[in-house]
Amino acid sequence: MSGTSLDGIDVAIIDITGSGYKAKINVLTNHSVPYPRKVREALLDISNANTHTSEISRLNFLLGELYAEAVEETAERGGIPLPTIRLIGCHGQTIYHEGQGSAYLGKKVASTLQIGESSVISERTGISVISNFRERDMAAGGKGAPLAPYLDYLLLRSRGRGRVAVNIGGIANLTAIPANSNTDKIVAFDTGPGNMVIDQLMSRITLGRQTFDRDGATASAGQIDQKLLNKLLRDKYFRAKPPKTAGREQYGAEFVSKLLDTELSTEDLIATATALTAESIALGVRNFVMPEMRVDEIFVSGGGAHNPTLMGMLQKAMNSIPVLESTEAGLDVDAKEAIAFAVMAYETAHDRPSNVPTATGARRSVVLGKLTPNGPNGSSRRERNERNEAHSESRTPVLAAPRNGASHKARPSVKNTPKHQSSGSKAKAAAR
């Protein structure tokens, strides 16, 4: 998967055994491959924009090629023979997502579209692919997002502590898990913009020379325009009750153009946009989580975790509640969503549901995704035999967006294998 930041392709390769919330996960390696600049620009041109069907079709197949290459590169860097991989889970690149139905041709229609052709991935790698995870949840009445709560509950639930998992990618989302609870008590939703607004402002102001605020340096040099921030926080989205989902449709080019029209200095504008992300996350926690549960700690993953200015603002907004990187709980900040879709692909392959209806609003739990099988004609008999004999567990890579800690350890269901770990050079939004 690559997320709404459109910065590149994230891959995690895992070994997984067991099922459901008793699954045991061993993260063998994770790696990020940046999109070529022209590919990123082309994706921006078709994301929630007027475009030509030829552009969508060509990019769909091109991304399939890039995703296959990313899997192969990650496996090679991790010293993992490709034939030992049983299954690929590919979220794809979202170019449109409308979780709330809108009137269209006499019907009320909610829809989502991810591209990255699974047939190309399967054909190039010789591995079966599960893709298109969001559609089935939406068909069951859900908003198709967020889907990460399945992994959040699997890894972060605690007998004695109420925890909130926050992922700050292009969009920010949270999963709130009460102490000693089941999934029926989970609260999860998109809080609003993550890095998306900051990234777009930096790119447009610098004419593409900078695509994110590295280390939060620009924001830290500016002053928050409190009047503008208060106006932005009055948006009805922040007051809407969950389940709810956000995307480029709300916080894309039109939204950013209005911010640029304010004629604030670059530093003040980036500081205000960064504060919008922090404060909207805090609003979500205060308004929709704290009335339902005690919050003992907040774990942050995604590119935003690398932005110390953003993390400082979020800690200030949450007062005395500790705001920690998810690595403090044993979960790499840059691999969380990749791992999540790997786990969901594994569950789908075993015909088990992996959406969380309390998070998405779906009427029921459903099996997510569509299978592109790689059968007898997809690879040679020798390759299939090697694949089957080489590994007795399910080893699953995924294409998805998202340092070691000693305290607040997660349940012992995730294990990193250092000798295989690799970190990519991706220009992560608000990262490095």
N, C-alpha and C positions, 0 to 999 in steps of 0.2 A: 504494500500500500504506500501511496504518498498522500499526505494529508492536504488540508486546505491551504497550507503555506506554500505548496507547490515547490518545495525545495529539493526534493529528490526521492529516492526509493530506499525504504528501510527493509532489511531482511533479517530475520532471526531463524536459526535452525535449532530445533529442540528435540529431545527425546521425551516421550510422554508415555506413562503407563497408568493403568487404572482408569476410572471414569468419573464423570461428574465432579462434584466437589471433593472427592477423595483422590483425584488424579495427582500423580507425582510428576513434576516437570524438571528436566535438566536442560538448562540453556547451554548449548554447545558453543555457539558463536553468534554474534550479530555484527552487522556491517551496514553502512549507509553509502549509497551511490548517488551523487548529485545529478540532477537533470542537466543536460547541456543547455546553455543559455537560450538558444533558439527554440528548444523544445518547451522550456518553461514559458517563454513568451507566447508560443502557439497555444499552450494550454490556457493561459490567461485570456487569450483572445476568444476562446470558445466557452469559457466558464461563465454561465449566467449572462450570455451576451448574444446579440444577433450574429449569426455566422452562417456558413454554408455546410450542408450535409457532407460534402466531400472532405472538409477539414476534420469533422468528427470521425468519419470512417477511416481516414488515413492515420489519424492519431491513435485510434483504437488499435489498429494493427501494429503501428510503430511501438506503442507502449508494450504490447505483448512481447516484441523482440527485446526491448530494454529490460523488461522484468525477467525474462529468461536469462539474459546476460548477467543480471544482478544476482540471481540465484547461483549461477555457475561461478561467478567471481567470489561470492561469499563462501561457497563450499570449498573452493580452491584455497582461499586465504585461511580457512579454518582447518585445512587438512582433512576434509571430509569427502570421501569418494561419492560422487553424484549417484551411483547406482544404489547406495545405501539409503537414499531418501525415498520414503514411501509415498508422500503426499505433499502437494503444494497448496497452501491457502492464499488466495490473492484477493485482497479487497478492491484493488484498482484505484483509479483516480476519479474522484467525484467531480463532475462538471455541472451538475445541477441537483439540488436537493430541496424539496418543498414538503416538509413533514405535515404541515397543516393544509388540508384540502382547500382548493380555490375553484371558483366557478369556471367551467370550461366546456363549451359546446353543450350546454344544457345539463351537465353533470358537475358534481363536486369531486375534484380529482386531486389526490396527493400523489407525488411521484418523486423518483430519484433516479439518477443515471451515473453509473461508474463505467469507465472505459479501461481497456487493457485486455486485449482478446485472449481468453483462456485457451482457445484451440492452438494459438501460436505458442504459448508457453508450454503446453503439453507436448506439442510436436517437437519443439526444440530440445526439451529436456528429457523426453521419454517418461514423464511422470504425470500421473493423474492430478487434476487441478479442481479445487472447489473455489468458486467465485460468486460474486453478486449476493452478498450476505444480507443486504438491507431490505430487498424487495419483499421477502416473505413476511417479515415482521410488519411491514406496511400493509400488506394484503390482509393481515390479521387485525388491522385497526390500529397498529402502532405507528410511531413517527420514524421508525427505522434508525433511531439513534436516541441515546448513546448505547452502544453495544459492549463497551469495555466493562460495564459492571459485572459481567460474568466472571472475568478474570480478577477484578478487584475483590469480589467476595471470596473467590477461591484462595487468594493469596494474603489478603489483609484482614480478614475477619479475626476478631479477638474475643475471648471469653469475658475479659474485664474492662476493655477500653473501647469507647466510641470513636470511630475513625472516619475521616473524610479523605478520599483519594481525589486529587485534582490533577487533571492533565491539561497543560497549556500548550496546545499546538496552534494552528491557525485560529481555531475556535477553542474556547476553554470549556471543559465539562467537569462535573464532579459526581462522585458516588459516595453516599453517606451510609455507613454500616454501623448500626447500633451494636453495643456490646452484647455478646451471647444471643445473636438473633439469626433468623433464617432470611431467605431472599424476599419474603413477603413484606419485610420491614425496610427494605432498601429504598432510599430516595436518591434518584439520579436524574440529571438533566444537563443540557448545555447552559452555561451561565451567561454566555455572550462572547464578545471578541476575546481572543487570546493574543497571538502575535500578529494576526492578520492586518489589523489597522496600522500597527507600528511599522510592519514590513512595507506595506504599500506607501506609507508616507515617506519612509526613508528612500525607497526606490524612485518615487516621483520627484522628490526634492533634489536628489543627487543625480537625476537622469540615468538611473540604473547602475551607478558606480558602487552603491551600497544597497544591498537588498534586505538588511536587518540592522538593528542597533547593537553592534557588537559589545558585549559585556555591559549593556545598558549605559554606555558612556555618554551618549547624546542626551538621554533623559536625565542623567544625574547632573548635567551641566545646566539644565533648564529649571524653570519655575512652573508649577502647576497653575493653570488658569482656573481658579475655583469656580468662577461664574460659568465658564464653558463646561466644566466637568459636571456641575450640578444640572445644567441643562441636558447634557447627554444622559445622565443617570435617571432623568424623568421619563425616558423612553418606556413605553408600555410593556415592552418585552421583559424588562427586569422585574416588573410587578406581576406578570402572568404566572399562574400556578403551574407547576410541573404536572405531567410530562411536557417538555417543550424542547425544541431543537433550533439551532441557528446555523447560519452559513454565510457564504459570499453574497447570497441574495440580500441579506440585511447589511452586511459590513464590507461591501465591495467598493467598486470604483465610485459610485454615486455618493456613498457615505463619506469617502475620503475626500472627494472634491469639495464637499461642503466644509470639511475641516480646513482644507487649504484656503478656502475663501475667507477664513477668519483673519488671515494675514498675521498670525502670531509668528514669532521667531521660530526657526527650526527647533532649537532646544526646548522652548516652551511648549511647542506643539507636540513633540515626542514625549515630553514629560507628562503632558495632559493625557495623551493617548495611553501611555503606560499606566497612569493612575486609573483610567477608565477600566482597563483590564483587571487591575487589582481590586478596585472598589466594587466592580460588578460581581466578581467571585465572592467577595466578602458579603455583599448584599444577599447573594444566593444562599450562603451559609446561614446568615442571621435570620432571613425571612422564612426559609423553607426547610432548614435542617434543625437548627437549634430549638424551635418549638416542639420538635418531635423526638429529640434525643440529646444526650450529653455528648459534647464534642471534646475529646481529650487531646487529639493530635490531628494534624493535617499533613498528608504526604503528597508532594508535588512531583510530577513527571512531565516529560515533553520538553521542547526547546526552551520554553519560558523558565525552566528550572536553572538554566545557565545564565539568566539575566539577573545579576545581583540587585540592580535597582528595582526591578519588578518584584523580586522576592522580598526585598526590604519593605516595599510599599504594602505588600500583602500581609507581612508579619505585623506591621503597624496597624493595619485595618482590622486584624483579628485579635488585637490586644495581647492577652496573656496566653492564648492558645498556641502551642508550638507549631510553627510552619517548617517542615523538614523536607529534604529531598527524598524521593522514594527509595533511593539506595540505602537509606537508614533502615528500611524494612526489607532489604535484600533484593530490591527490584530496580534494575538499571533504568535510569531516567529516559534514556534514548531508545529503549527496546520494548517498553511496556505494550504499546499497541501492536507491534509486530508479534509479540508473544501471544497477545489476546486473540488475534485472528488465526494463529497457528492452533491454539487450543480449540477455537470454535470450529475450524476445519476438521480437526480430529473428532470432535463430538458429532459433526454432521456425517462424517464417514461411518460412524457407528449408529446413525439414525437416532441421535439424541438431540433434543432442543437445547439452545444456548442463548436465547434471548431472555431478558428479565422483564416480564410484563409491567412490573411496578415502575420500571425505568423508562420504557418506551411507550407505555399506554396500550400495548397490544391486548386483545381479548384473552389470549391464551399463550402458553409456551409453544413455540414451533421450531422445527428443524430448519436451520438457515442455510442458504446458499444453493448453488447449482453445480452438479458434477460434470466435468469434462473428462471422461475416462480415457486412460491410455491402455488399450487392450492389446490383443495379439498383433495388430498392425501398427501399434504405436512404438514398439521397440523390438529389438531382436530377441529370440528365445534366450540366447546367451545373456543378454543384458537383464532380462527379467529374472533368470535364474540367479544371476549374481546379486540382484537386488533382494531377492527373497532369502538367499542364503546368508547374505552379509550381515543382516541385522534382524534380530527377533522382535525388537520393540518397534513402535511407530515413531519414525523420525520425520518431523514435519517442519518445513520451512514456510515462512509467510512473508509476503511483501506488505509492509505496513509502516505508518508514521508513528512518535515519540520520536561509579566511584564507590567505594566500599564503605559501609557503615557498620558499627558494632552494636549500637543500641537499637531498641525497638525492632528486634528481628521478626521477620514474617514467619508464618507457619512453615515448617520444614518441607514444603512441597516444591520449592524452587531451588535449584542448585546451579550455580555457574561453574563452568569448567575453565579455569584461567588459561590453560594452554591453547584453547581454541578461540578465546575471545579476541575480537579485533574491533577497533573503533574507526569509523569512516571519516573522511575529510569533508563530509557534506556541509554546505553552508547553511547550517541549521538556523531557523529563524530565532533571533535573540540568543544565539548560542556562540560559544567560544569567543 
